[in-house]
């Protein structure tokens, strides 16, 4: 069993004819992802890596039976593409691009919730289920099949944690990039709930960072409903207040969003707080994870 991506997932790539979209399509196919089509308006009838390209999402869904989509669309066009994708019946969307206006993300989030669509991003590396497939830009060589879930606000840190676990012979059930913007399409608690309900996951690692309230709000879910071991790492201890650090959401304002506040919330909810990524190997051994 796995979350979000399984044997029934049929993916379309939006923006497939662009340089990034084409390259990532090849790598997704090489990893075994069932990429069944792509969408670029005006490029219908062509192919990329042997994948047929369509002018609209509705046409792609009709011809391929697609039920998931990954976006490599320029930020200015993401909102319209997102609404079109939902209206075509797609139920899983991964929005990789960054620099999408917050007001657009708010509109996207509301529409996805209204239509029962699970969406990740923006500014996400996507999702990877080892041995099943990936939607996004995660480098597949660092991951190994197993029973530990990873949820991350940072793409590169999710790769680092997966690599440390894999080197320690501890595999991953799924690695989910929730997005790094101030407003994201799905909250941390929502993704934690998927792992809590997943029979193929024994424990979960939260890779957070300074800024925002995602970790603090998720602590309520941890305390109430999470029965599996959870470890949390918060990046950005030395980030100066008021200065954005890399991601749009990684900014400390006053006492809100600090590393200490997030550590306190995680500890109060029963999670193990990691001071360094390398400590995850000892945590995994302590809980006999594999």
Backbone bond lengths (Angstrom), bond angles and torsions (degrees), N, CA, C in turn:
res aa  C-N    CA-C-N  psi(-1)  N-CA   C-N-CA  omega(-1)  CA-C   N-CA-C  phi
1 X - - - 1.461 - - 1.520 109.90 -
2 X 1.328 117.25 145.38 1.459 121.07 177.93 1.516 109.05 -146.90
3 X 1.329 116.29 165.49 1.453 119.59 179.97 1.530 110.38 -100.70
4 X 1.308 115.39 143.48 1.464 125.56 172.86 1.523 114.32 67.89
5 X 1.312 119.68 -52.90 1.464 121.65 178.48 1.520 109.48 -110.14
6 X 1.340 116.18 127.41 1.463 120.66 175.32 1.530 108.97 -146.13
7 X 1.322 116.99 -166.25 1.463 120.34 -175.24 1.522 113.17 -66.57
8 X 1.330 117.09 -16.81 1.459 119.73 -178.63 1.538 112.90 -93.53
9 X 1.329 118.01 -2.63 1.459 121.70 -175.91 1.527 110.69 -74.94
10 X 1.325 115.35 124.00 1.469 122.44 179.04 1.536 107.37 -122.51
11 X 1.324 115.71 113.11 1.458 122.14 -166.58 1.530 112.15 -102.46
12 X 1.341 115.50 138.42 1.458 120.38 164.60 1.526 108.29 -110.73
13 X 1.324 115.31 152.15 1.462 122.30 -179.69 1.526 108.03 -112.84
14 X 1.314 116.61 117.21 1.458 119.97 179.05 1.523 110.04 -93.86
15 X 1.328 114.84 127.41 1.451 120.35 -169.22 1.517 110.69 86.63
16 X 1.317 117.12 28.81 1.466 122.47 -172.92 1.519 112.57 -66.74
17 X 1.333 117.88 -26.24 1.462 119.38 -177.23 1.517 113.48 -85.84
18 X 1.325 117.79 -6.94 1.462 120.20 174.65 1.518 110.75 -73.73
19 X 1.320 116.76 166.45 1.472 120.78 -176.86 1.522 111.66 -59.66
20 X 1.336 116.96 -49.07 1.466 119.78 -178.69 1.517 110.53 -68.51
21 X 1.324 116.84 -43.95 1.456 120.25 -179.50 1.515 112.54 -59.13
22 X 1.334 116.81 -41.41 1.463 120.66 -179.09 1.525 111.76 -67.18
23 X 1.344 115.94 -45.03 1.467 120.04 -179.73 1.522 110.78 -64.06
24 X 1.328 116.84 -45.40 1.463 119.61 -178.36 1.527 111.40 -68.47
25 X 1.319 117.36 -30.71 1.462 120.07 174.80 1.519 110.50 -61.53
26 X 1.321 116.78 -44.27 1.461 119.90 178.62 1.519 111.27 -60.15
27 X 1.339 116.37 -43.61 1.468 119.27 -177.78 1.529 111.54 -71.14
28 X 1.317 117.10 -34.31 1.468 118.73 175.94 1.524 110.87 -65.76
29 X 1.319 116.22 -42.21 1.463 120.13 177.48 1.528 111.11 -62.75
30 X 1.318 116.84 -42.82 1.466 120.68 -179.67 1.522 111.36 -61.96
31 X 1.338 116.92 -28.82 1.461 120.09 179.54 1.530 112.43 -83.34
32 X 1.321 116.63 -5.82 1.456 119.67 177.01 1.513 115.22 101.07
33 X 1.329 116.56 4.96 1.465 120.36 177.74 1.523 109.65 -66.13
34 X 1.321 116.46 139.42 1.470 120.78 179.03 1.533 108.83 -84.45
35 X 1.314 115.20 81.33 1.462 120.77 175.39 1.528 106.80 -86.19
36 X 1.324 115.91 112.93 1.468 120.05 -172.20 1.518 113.35 -104.55
37 X 1.326 117.85 -10.11 1.452 120.02 -179.56 1.505 111.88 -174.37
38 X 1.317 114.68 172.49 1.447 121.27 176.33 1.509 109.66 -139.88
39 X 1.318 116.71 162.17 1.457 121.76 -179.74 1.529 110.37 -132.33
40 X 1.305 115.66 122.68 1.460 123.45 167.91 1.522 106.78 -145.57
41 X 1.321 117.92 113.06 1.466 120.02 179.90 1.528 111.59 -54.56
42 X 1.345 115.94 130.89 1.456 120.87 -179.91 1.512 114.45 89.96
43 X 1.339 117.57 -9.30 1.469 121.30 -179.10 1.530 111.79 -111.63
44 X 1.329 117.21 10.30 1.456 120.68 179.54 1.517 112.22 -57.66
45 X 1.335 115.52 141.13 1.456 120.85 -179.19 1.514 113.42 97.81
46 X 1.325 117.72 -14.57 1.462 120.97 176.57 1.528 109.40 -89.58
47 X 1.320 116.93 179.44 1.462 121.44 176.34 1.519 109.60 -135.72
48 X 1.335 115.59 154.01 1.461 123.36 173.80 1.523 107.07 -132.98
49 X 1.321 116.75 120.03 1.472 121.23 -177.52 1.528 111.26 54.15
50 X 1.335 115.83 34.85 1.455 121.08 -179.76 1.515 114.78 79.74
51 X 1.333 116.95 1.21 1.465 122.72 -178.55 1.529 109.28 -93.69
52 X 1.325 118.69 129.01 1.462 120.09 -179.56 1.521 112.53 -69.08
53 X 1.326 115.80 142.11 1.457 122.30 179.72 1.526 109.18 -107.59
54 X 1.334 115.29 137.49 1.461 121.32 -179.33 1.527 109.78 -120.90
55 X 1.334 115.14 160.14 1.459 120.61 -179.85 1.521 113.16 -80.67
56 X 1.340 117.46 -23.26 1.464 121.04 -177.21 1.518 110.12 -141.33
57 X 1.314 115.40 158.68 1.465 120.37 178.29 1.527 109.74 -68.47
58 X 1.323 116.81 -39.78 1.468 119.95 -179.75 1.528 110.87 -58.02
59 X 1.329 116.51 -42.29 1.463 120.38 178.36 1.528 110.90 -65.74
60 X 1.327 116.28 -41.82 1.463 120.16 179.89 1.520 111.22 -62.44
61 X 1.330 116.82 -43.18 1.467 120.60 179.12 1.521 110.77 -64.24
62 X 1.317 116.66 -43.48 1.472 120.96 -179.26 1.524 111.55 -61.69
63 X 1.339 116.75 -41.24 1.457 120.72 -174.60 1.527 114.04 -84.67
64 X 1.331 118.06 -24.87 1.469 120.05 -172.85 1.520 114.95 -118.22
65 X 1.337 117.11 -15.45 1.462 119.43 -175.00 1.514 112.76 73.00
66 X 1.314 117.51 24.25 1.467 121.66 -178.54 1.527 111.13 -60.92
67 X 1.345 115.62 144.06 1.469 120.76 177.21 1.527 112.42 -131.52
68 X 1.343 116.99 6.57 1.463 121.58 179.40 1.527 109.22 -147.08
69 X 1.334 115.84 152.30 1.459 119.61 -179.12 1.520 110.70 -143.18
70 X 1.332 115.26 141.13 1.458 121.20 174.76 1.524 107.93 -120.03
71 X 1.345 115.79 133.60 1.456 122.27 -172.68 1.525 112.57 -98.92
72 X 1.351 115.56 127.64 1.457 123.19 164.93 1.523 107.73 -126.47
73 X 1.313 114.26 47.52 1.460 123.80 -175.04 1.527 108.72 -97.74
74 X 1.348 119.08 139.69 1.470 119.80 175.63 1.520 111.63 -53.85
75 X 1.324 115.96 143.39 1.461 121.48 -171.98 1.527 113.50 -52.70
76 X 1.316 117.02 -37.91 1.462 120.45 -176.49 1.524 112.92 -64.98
77 X 1.337 117.40 -20.72 1.462 121.28 -175.95 1.527 112.99 -107.89
78 X 1.331 116.54 0.89 1.465 119.64 -174.30 1.525 112.11 -65.22
79 X 1.322 118.43 -43.30 1.465 120.65 -176.93 1.522 111.26 -57.48
80 X 1.325 117.71 -51.97 1.465 120.46 -178.99 1.526 110.69 -61.96
81 X 1.338 117.02 -41.51 1.462 120.50 179.74 1.522 111.48 -64.70
82 X 1.326 116.18 -37.64 1.465 121.69 -179.47 1.527 110.42 -64.77
83 X 1.316 117.00 -47.50 1.463 120.35 -180.00 1.530 110.84 -63.97
84 X 1.326 116.20 -40.06 1.472 120.81 177.66 1.530 110.65 -61.75
85 X 1.313 115.89 -41.07 1.473 120.87 -177.68 1.519 110.93 -64.90
86 X 1.318 116.71 -44.27 1.462 119.98 178.20 1.519 110.54 -64.20
87 X 1.316 117.71 -42.61 1.466 121.11 -179.39 1.526 111.79 -64.62
88 X 1.336 117.07 -23.84 1.465 121.07 178.58 1.526 112.35 -82.46
89 X 1.351 117.59 -5.88 1.449 120.75 175.29 1.512 116.46 101.18
90 X 1.324 118.19 5.06 1.470 121.35 177.84 1.531 109.11 -70.51
91 X 1.347 116.55 136.72 1.461 120.68 -175.22 1.527 114.48 -111.06
92 X 1.329 118.02 -7.48 1.468 121.32 176.67 1.520 108.00 -133.50
93 X 1.335 116.53 122.56 1.464 121.27 -178.16 1.528 109.70 -130.69
94 X 1.319 116.36 132.94 1.464 122.64 175.83 1.527 107.75 -116.97
95 X 1.327 116.46 118.53 1.461 121.95 -176.69 1.533 108.76 -104.97
96 X 1.313 116.67 99.43 1.454 122.16 -176.59 1.531 113.00 -75.81
97 X 1.340 121.01 -39.63 1.472 120.86 -171.48 1.523 114.71 -58.57
98 X 1.318 115.44 153.67 1.460 122.83 173.22 1.524 109.99 -107.67
99 X 1.326 115.53 178.74 1.473 123.15 178.31 1.525 113.22 66.65
100 X 1.326 117.99 26.36 1.457 120.62 174.77 1.526 108.22 -82.95
101 X 1.329 118.93 130.85 1.467 120.84 -178.49 1.526 112.06 -55.69
102 X 1.339 115.97 139.68 1.461 120.59 -177.72 1.524 111.25 -57.55
103 X 1.330 117.15 -39.29 1.468 119.35 -179.26 1.532 111.11 -62.99
104 X 1.327 117.03 -33.45 1.466 120.20 176.15 1.523 110.63 -67.79
105 X 1.327 116.36 -41.25 1.466 120.22 -179.71 1.532 110.37 -64.69
106 X 1.314 117.53 -39.63 1.464 120.95 177.83 1.525 109.96 -60.56
107 X 1.322 117.06 -43.62 1.464 120.95 177.79 1.523 110.91 -62.92
108 X 1.318 116.85 -44.09 1.467 122.03 179.26 1.518 111.27 -61.90
109 X 1.312 115.86 -45.20 1.463 121.11 -178.97 1.527 111.10 -60.36
110 X 1.316 116.49 -45.88 1.470 120.31 -179.49 1.522 111.54 -64.20
111 X 1.331 116.44 -41.92 1.466 119.69 -177.61 1.527 110.84 -68.86
112 X 1.328 116.71 -39.62 1.468 120.26 177.68 1.523 110.83 -62.17
113 X 1.343 116.94 -43.52 1.465 120.65 179.50 1.526 110.53 -63.76
114 X 1.306 116.41 -40.83 1.470 121.07 -179.52 1.527 111.35 -63.26
115 X 1.336 116.79 -36.78 1.461 121.72 -175.11 1.535 113.46 -96.70
116 X 1.325 117.28 3.59 1.460 120.03 178.25 1.515 114.04 69.48
117 X 1.326 116.46 35.41 1.461 122.25 -179.01 1.525 109.97 -102.73
118 X 1.328 117.19 135.84 1.466 121.67 176.37 1.521 107.76 -94.54
119 X 1.323 116.58 116.57 1.460 121.42 -177.64 1.519 110.57 -126.63
120 X 1.326 116.03 144.06 1.464 123.13 178.01 1.520 110.23 -119.67
121 X 1.325 116.79 147.16 1.444 121.55 178.40 1.516 110.20 113.19
122 X 1.318 116.90 -166.30 1.473 127.36 -5.05 1.533 111.96 -73.53
123 X 1.326 114.58 -178.56 1.466 122.62 -179.14 1.521 109.71 54.59
124 X 1.326 115.23 56.49 1.460 120.59 179.54 1.521 110.27 -125.43
125 X 1.343 117.13 145.72 1.466 119.15 172.26 1.520 111.47 -77.29
126 X 1.353 116.41 -7.68 1.453 120.29 176.76 1.512 113.70 103.35
127 X 1.314 114.89 -149.70 1.464 121.86 179.25 1.514 108.83 -135.15
128 X 1.325 115.14 142.62 1.465 121.27 175.86 1.520 108.89 -135.17
129 X 1.328 115.60 127.92 1.463 121.96 173.71 1.523 106.52 -112.14
130 X 1.338 118.10 107.11 1.461 120.52 -174.80 1.531 112.38 -53.80
131 X 1.326 114.69 129.70 1.449 120.83 179.27 1.512 114.58 83.50
132 X 1.345 117.73 -7.51 1.466 121.44 -178.78 1.523 111.91 -112.81
133 X 1.321 116.65 -48.91 1.446 119.94 -177.52 1.502 111.77 159.96
134 X 1.339 115.12 177.50 1.456 119.77 178.93 1.518 109.53 -147.53
135 X 1.327 114.54 150.39 1.458 122.13 174.32 1.520 106.80 -127.08
136 X 1.334 116.87 106.07 1.444 119.93 -177.43 1.508 112.01 132.71
137 X 1.329 116.39 -149.50 1.468 121.56 -168.43 1.526 113.70 -118.52
138 X 1.322 118.79 13.39 1.464 119.73 -178.49 1.526 110.90 -65.61
139 X 1.350 117.78 136.36 1.469 121.95 179.54 1.523 110.85 -77.25
140 X 1.307 117.04 107.30 1.468 122.47 -167.56 1.525 114.34 -61.25
141 X 1.330 117.97 -24.56 1.460 120.41 -173.84 1.526 113.23 -65.32
142 X 1.341 118.38 -17.95 1.468 121.26 -176.51 1.531 113.30 -86.98
143 X 1.317 117.71 -6.98 1.456 120.49 -169.90 1.527 111.20 -109.54
144 X 1.328 115.10 152.87 1.458 121.25 179.19 1.527 109.10 -141.36
145 X 1.327 118.25 144.57 1.466 120.46 179.88 1.522 111.72 -64.24
146 X 1.317 115.68 139.23 1.455 120.55 179.31 1.511 111.42 -176.76
147 X 1.342 116.72 -150.83 1.455 120.35 -169.61 1.536 113.77 -130.80
148 X 1.335 117.31 22.53 1.462 121.47 177.13 1.533 109.20 -114.66
149 X 1.326 116.36 124.43 1.451 120.60 177.95 1.517 111.31 -89.78
150 X 1.323 116.43 147.91 1.461 122.12 176.35 1.525 108.68 -126.87
151 X 1.333 115.82 130.47 1.465 122.01 172.65 1.515 106.98 -120.51
152 X 1.330 116.57 128.15 1.462 118.10 -173.82 1.520 112.49 -138.48
153 X 1.328 115.11 142.30 1.460 121.37 169.32 1.524 110.94 -86.84
154 X 1.321 117.80 -12.44 1.466 122.72 -176.94 1.520 110.00 -120.89
155 X 1.327 116.37 125.92 1.456 119.67 179.42 1.515 112.80 -63.36
156 X 1.338 116.66 -53.17 1.457 119.22 -175.44 1.523 112.24 -63.72
157 X 1.320 117.93 -35.93 1.464 119.29 178.19 1.527 111.58 -70.07
158 X 1.309 117.97 -32.30 1.468 118.90 176.23 1.525 109.65 -64.50
159 X 1.339 116.96 -37.27 1.463 119.50 177.35 1.526 110.24 -65.81
160 X 1.338 115.96 -40.57 1.466 119.54 -178.45 1.528 110.98 -63.54
161 X 1.329 116.72 -45.29 1.468 119.58 179.61 1.531 110.86 -63.83
162 X 1.318 116.79 -42.88 1.459 119.28 179.07 1.522 110.91 -62.94
163 X 1.338 116.57 -40.11 1.455 119.69 179.49 1.519 112.70 -64.78
164 X 1.336 116.72 -40.91 1.466 120.51 178.05 1.524 110.20 -64.19
165 X 1.315 117.12 -44.21 1.459 120.62 178.41 1.532 110.91 -62.82
166 X 1.324 116.47 -46.27 1.466 119.54 -178.78 1.523 111.39 -60.99
167 X 1.336 116.65 -41.24 1.470 120.30 177.60 1.521 111.56 -63.95
168 X 1.342 116.51 -25.54 1.466 121.72 178.44 1.518 112.00 -91.99
169 X 1.335 116.71 11.15 1.473 123.05 179.80 1.524 111.94 64.75
170 X 1.320 115.88 31.45 1.468 121.59 175.72 1.529 107.44 -115.27
171 X 1.320 116.43 115.16 1.452 120.55 -176.80 1.516 113.05 -88.11
172 X 1.326 115.53 172.84 1.454 121.83 -177.63 1.534 110.71 -116.60
173 X 1.326 115.58 141.23 1.465 119.76 175.65 1.519 110.53 -80.92
174 X 1.328 116.79 -39.74 1.460 123.04 175.23 1.522 108.00 -165.15
175 X 1.334 115.23 150.22 1.464 121.05 176.35 1.527 106.32 -123.99
176 X 1.325 115.92 121.22 1.461 121.33 -172.41 1.522 110.00 -120.23
177 X 1.331 116.39 122.48 1.451 121.17 172.04 1.519 109.26 -92.16
178 X 1.323 116.83 112.51 1.464 119.66 -173.67 1.522 112.81 -80.89
179 X 1.337 117.00 -15.08 1.458 120.41 -178.01 1.509 110.51 109.18
180 X 1.331 116.20 151.21 1.464 121.07 -171.34 1.517 113.44 -116.87
181 X 1.324 117.74 9.13 1.465 120.24 -178.48 1.530 111.42 -85.36
182 X 1.341 117.47 165.66 1.468 119.83 178.59 1.532 112.40 -59.61
183 X 1.323 116.57 -35.55 1.467 121.89 174.80 1.525 107.40 -117.83
184 X 1.321 116.81 126.79 1.461 121.05 178.98 1.523 109.55 -119.34
185 X 1.316 114.93 165.72 1.459 120.16 -173.28 1.519 113.05 -79.64
186 X 1.330 117.13 -19.10 1.458 120.76 177.38 1.515 109.19 -144.86
187 X 1.315 117.31 136.76 1.456 121.42 -177.46 1.523 111.78 -79.57
188 X 1.317 114.90 159.39 1.458 121.75 178.52 1.524 111.58 -57.32
189 X 1.317 118.04 -41.84 1.463 120.95 -179.16 1.523 111.73 -61.72
190 X 1.329 117.81 -35.08 1.461 121.22 178.81 1.526 111.05 -62.58
191 X 1.329 115.86 -41.03 1.464 120.02 -178.91 1.518 110.63 -74.26
192 X 1.321 116.67 -37.33 1.470 119.86 174.66 1.528 110.90 -57.74
193 X 1.313 116.28 -39.35 1.465 119.77 -179.62 1.524 111.63 -63.27
194 X 1.342 117.11 -37.26 1.462 119.82 176.63 1.527 110.84 -61.00
195 X 1.326 116.56 -44.10 1.464 119.91 179.90 1.530 111.28 -69.13
196 X 1.317 117.96 -36.95 1.457 121.30 177.53 1.521 110.59 -59.43
197 X 1.316 117.04 -38.48 1.464 121.92 -176.95 1.524 113.13 -86.03
198 X 1.325 117.69 -10.57 1.458 121.77 -175.94 1.525 111.59 -81.76
199 X 1.310 117.04 120.53 1.461 121.53 -179.53 1.530 112.09 -69.16
200 X 1.327 116.95 -15.94 1.456 120.51 -179.42 1.511 114.10 -92.96
201 X 1.322 117.51 5.17 1.463 122.14 179.97 1.524 110.29 -118.49
202 X 1.332 116.76 127.44 1.466 121.96 -179.94 1.526 113.12 -101.67
203 X 1.336 117.56 -21.91 1.463 121.79 -177.13 1.520 108.50 -159.62
204 X 1.338 115.54 163.20 1.468 120.15 -175.36 1.529 110.17 -135.99
205 X 1.327 115.29 142.06 1.459 122.29 174.15 1.523 108.72 -113.72
206 X 1.328 116.61 127.97 1.463 122.65 174.27 1.517 108.10 -101.23
207 X 1.325 116.52 121.93 1.459 121.37 176.25 1.522 106.77 -109.22
208 X 1.314 116.02 98.01 1.449 121.20 -177.06 1.516 111.98 -104.29
209 X 1.325 115.08 -172.39 1.452 120.38 176.52 1.520 109.00 -156.97
210 X 1.314 115.93 169.37 1.458 120.31 -179.50 1.524 110.28 -61.43
211 X 1.316 114.80 157.26 1.455 119.94 177.35 1.511 112.88 94.20
212 X 1.329 115.62 146.84 1.458 120.32 177.02 1.515 112.34 71.86
213 X 1.327 115.17 -175.60 1.462 121.35 -177.01 1.523 112.93 -127.09
214 X 1.317 117.33 15.95 1.464 119.74 -175.54 1.530 112.23 -58.06
215 X 1.327 116.10 -47.11 1.463 119.18 -176.82 1.524 111.37 -67.59
216 X 1.327 116.65 -41.77 1.466 119.69 179.66 1.534 111.09 -63.28
217 X 1.330 116.55 -42.58 1.460 119.69 179.66 1.535 111.38 -68.12
218 X 1.325 116.71 -36.64 1.460 120.22 179.01 1.525 112.07 -67.26
219 X 1.330 116.61 -24.51 1.466 120.12 179.47 1.523 110.95 -59.11
220 X 1.310 117.69 -33.25 1.469 120.50 176.95 1.510 111.58 -61.68
221 X 1.339 117.09 -42.31 1.465 120.30 177.08 1.527 111.02 -65.24
222 X 1.334 115.83 -42.33 1.465 119.58 178.92 1.525 110.88 -56.70
223 X 1.323 116.02 -46.68 1.463 120.62 -176.33 1.521 112.09 -67.25
224 X 1.331 116.98 -36.20 1.462 120.87 -174.31 1.524 113.54 -85.23
225 X 1.345 116.91 -39.49 1.461 118.51 -165.12 1.523 115.82 -129.43
226 X 1.335 118.50 -18.18 1.463 119.25 -173.05 1.520 110.55 -80.66
227 X 1.316 116.57 121.04 1.465 121.22 -179.98 1.528 112.29 -106.54
228 X 1.310 117.65 -8.19 1.458 121.58 -178.16 1.536 109.82 -95.37
229 X 1.333 117.83 151.67 1.474 119.74 178.16 1.526 111.38 -58.94
230 X 1.323 116.03 139.55 1.461 122.14 179.45 1.522 109.12 -130.85
231 X 1.323 115.85 133.38 1.463 121.86 171.70 1.519 107.87 -116.31
232 X 1.327 116.64 145.67 1.459 120.75 -178.72 1.520 110.69 -132.23
233 X 1.332 114.80 134.50 1.461 121.18 173.95 1.521 107.36 -123.89
234 X 1.330 116.99 131.03 1.467 121.79 -179.77 1.522 108.80 -115.93
235 X 1.316 116.53 116.39 1.463 121.57 179.85 1.527 110.90 -83.87
236 X 1.321 116.23 149.49 1.460 120.68 172.92 1.510 115.85 102.12
237 X 1.321 117.95 28.36 1.469 120.23 -178.07 1.528 112.32 -54.98
238 X 1.321 117.16 -35.80 1.460 119.20 -174.28 1.536 112.63 -102.16
239 X 1.326 116.01 19.70 1.464 119.28 177.24 1.527 109.90 -68.97
240 X 1.322 118.82 128.18 1.468 120.52 179.28 1.524 111.29 -71.39
241 X 1.334 118.80 138.29 1.462 121.97 -179.70 1.524 111.90 -54.98
242 X 1.336 115.97 137.30 1.455 121.35 175.96 1.510 115.02 83.25
243 X 1.336 118.15 -3.25 1.460 121.16 -179.60 1.518 109.50 -109.63
244 X 1.327 116.28 124.56 1.466 120.25 178.39 1.519 109.36 -71.35
245 X 1.335 115.43 133.05 1.460 120.62 -176.64 1.527 110.17 -113.12
246 X 1.320 116.69 88.00 1.455 120.84 174.96 1.510 113.46 81.91
247 X 1.306 117.92 -65.90 1.451 122.14 -178.15 1.523 110.92 -94.42
248 X 1.322 115.10 151.33 1.468 119.78 -179.62 1.523 111.74 -61.93
249 X 1.349 116.66 -29.78 1.458 119.98 -178.49 1.503 114.28 -88.05
250 X 1.332 116.79 -8.48 1.470 120.57 -175.24 1.520 110.19 -91.21
251 X 1.323 115.28 75.42 1.459 119.73 179.68 1.520 109.05 -144.24
252 X 1.310 116.80 129.63 1.460 122.37 -178.60 1.521 109.10 -93.85
253 X 1.320 116.55 127.31 1.465 121.30 178.04 1.531 107.82 -120.96
254 X 1.316 116.39 109.15 1.452 120.30 -178.19 1.522 110.65 63.45
255 X 1.328 116.19 -131.84 1.459 120.75 -179.89 1.522 112.07 -89.62
256 X 1.334 116.70 -3.47 1.463 121.07 -176.54 1.522 111.05 -83.96
257 X 1.333 115.92 134.59 1.452 120.58 173.21 1.505 115.94 80.02
258 X 1.325 119.11 13.64 1.461 120.84 -179.50 1.520 110.93 -77.60
259 X 1.322 114.72 160.05 1.462 119.67 176.98 1.530 110.57 -60.55
260 X 1.329 117.42 -43.81 1.463 120.52 -178.60 1.527 111.73 -61.66
261 X 1.331 117.46 -40.57 1.467 120.48 178.87 1.517 111.05 -64.94
262 X 1.310 116.46 -40.14 1.464 120.19 179.85 1.529 111.24 -69.92
263 X 1.344 116.07 -40.25 1.470 119.52 176.26 1.528 110.42 -60.18
264 X 1.313 116.50 -45.30 1.466 120.32 -178.35 1.525 111.09 -61.60
265 X 1.340 116.41 -42.31 1.461 120.28 179.99 1.525 111.11 -65.19
266 X 1.319 116.84 -42.14 1.466 120.87 -179.30 1.536 110.99 -66.35
267 X 1.322 116.05 -44.59 1.466 118.99 179.53 1.526 111.34 -63.53
268 X 1.325 116.70 -42.06 1.461 120.72 -179.83 1.522 111.21 -62.63
269 X 1.327 116.77 -28.26 1.466 121.11 -179.52 1.526 112.49 -87.70
270 X 1.334 117.31 -2.43 1.461 120.43 176.50 1.511 115.47 98.92
271 X 1.342 117.98 5.15 1.460 120.81 178.93 1.521 110.92 -81.74
272 X 1.328 116.25 152.41 1.462 122.07 172.59 1.522 108.58 -85.83
273 X 1.319 117.58 125.04 1.460 121.39 -179.67 1.527 109.09 -92.52
274 X 1.318 116.33 126.91 1.456 122.68 178.23 1.521 109.60 -98.40
275 X 1.319 116.84 132.00 1.454 120.69 178.31 1.525 111.78 -87.58
276 X 1.337 116.52 -17.55 1.459 121.79 179.95 1.529 108.46 -148.45
277 X 1.324 118.36 146.32 1.470 119.60 178.59 1.529 113.39 -55.72
278 X 1.319 117.62 -35.06 1.463 120.01 -175.85 1.525 111.67 -62.36
279 X 1.332 117.98 -22.93 1.464 121.36 -179.46 1.528 112.55 -68.16
280 X 1.334 116.46 -13.62 1.461 118.88 -177.89 1.531 111.32 -65.59
281 X 1.313 117.43 -27.64 1.469 120.10 179.34 1.533 110.99 -65.67
282 X 1.336 116.59 -43.65 1.466 120.07 177.58 1.527 110.92 -65.93
283 X 1.328 116.26 -40.34 1.476 120.08 177.83 1.520 110.68 -60.33
284 X 1.318 117.85 -42.26 1.466 121.88 179.35 1.527 111.18 -64.14
285 X 1.350 116.24 -41.88 1.463 119.24 179.16 1.539 110.61 -65.78
286 X 1.307 116.55 -39.29 1.472 120.79 -179.82 1.519 111.27 -59.29
287 X 1.311 116.34 -36.32 1.466 120.43 -177.59 1.540 112.53 -97.77
288 X 1.336 116.08 9.28 1.468 122.14 176.93 1.527 111.49 54.77
289 X 1.323 115.32 45.24 1.456 120.28 -178.36 1.515 110.93 -87.32
290 X 1.326 114.26 157.22 1.473 119.37 -178.94 1.525 110.17 -147.05
